[in-house]
Amino acid sequence: MSFLTGEEFGKLFQSFEHTAFRLEVRDRYDADYENESLRKFLAQEKDDLPWMQDWLTMIRDATSKGRRFTRVRVVSLPLTDYSRFGVWCAQFTNGAGEDIRYLTRDRADAGQLPNHDYWLFDSRKLVRMHFDDADAFLGGEVIEDASEVVQHNYWRDAAWHHAIRRDDFATEQHLGFV
């Protein structure tokens, strides 16, 4: 099985027409480019998130053209340090135009949501995310089976229906950075 990575994976975010949805179900991701920002967050040091700037620019550009980015993050309670970092970072991506919402793991389990991450572009292009045992991203697998695409659309809708807005979630969890 071959995975989309790097520039090939990045092209997905330039080529969709209307919507890009991500379901995130992991409590931790190990991405070299954000590890220093995570360290600074945990140490309560100031950080301008240099690794995130290209993503924010891309979101602003896409949303200015009417393209929509949405995401639901499934999180365990109590929140992991990484999940708290993600909620903090989401204020910037939401500010750029991405709509990130949160769903607790118990609600996701009750709704029988999948236990894997995926991107769904224009409700028809499904890319399942693969990670190694150390939480590092291996690449995206394009799934073309129509029944799987339909199932992931259903999961997207169910997750979105039950998820709560980032700011409401941050307030509910008493995170102190809304």
C-alpha positions, 0 to 999 in steps of 0.5 A, a space after each residue: 500500500 502506498 501513501 500520499 505524503 509531502 507535496 503530493 498530500 499537500 496538493 489535496 488542500 489546493 485542489 478541492 472545490 468546496 469543502 475539506 473536513 477532518 476527523 481527528 481521533 488521536 489524543 497525541 500527534 508527533 509532528 517534528 515541526 510543532 514539537 518546539 511550540 508544544 514544549 513552549 506551550 507547556 512551559 507557558 512561554 510565548 510562541 508565534 507558531 512559525 510552523 503554522 503560518 503557511 497553513 493559516 495563509 492557505 486557510 485565509 486564501 481558501 475561505 476568501 474564495 468560498 472554500 470551507 475547512 471544518 474539523 472535529 477533534 475527538 478528545 479524551 477527558 481529562 485532556 492530554 497536554 497535547 489536546 490542550 495545546 490543540 485547543 489553544 492552537 485552534 483559536 488561530 486556525 478558527 480566526 483564519 476561517 477553519 471551523 474546529 469543533 470538539 467532541 468528547 471520546 465517550 460521545 464519539 464512542 456512543 455515536 459509533 464514530 471510527 477510531 481513525 483519522 480522515 480527510 474528506 474533500 468535497 464529500 467524495 474524496 476520502 483520505 484515511 490517515 495512517 500513523 506509526 506507533 509513536 504517533 508520527 504521520 505516515 501518509 494518507 491512503 486514498 479510499 475509492 470504495 463508494 460505500 466507504 465514502 458514504 459511511 465517512 460522510 455519515 460519520 462526518 455529519 454525526 460528529 459535526 452534529 454532536 461537536 461543540 464550538 472550540 470557544 465553548 469547549 475551552 470555556 467548558 473545560 476551564 482552560 483559561 484561554 478563550 
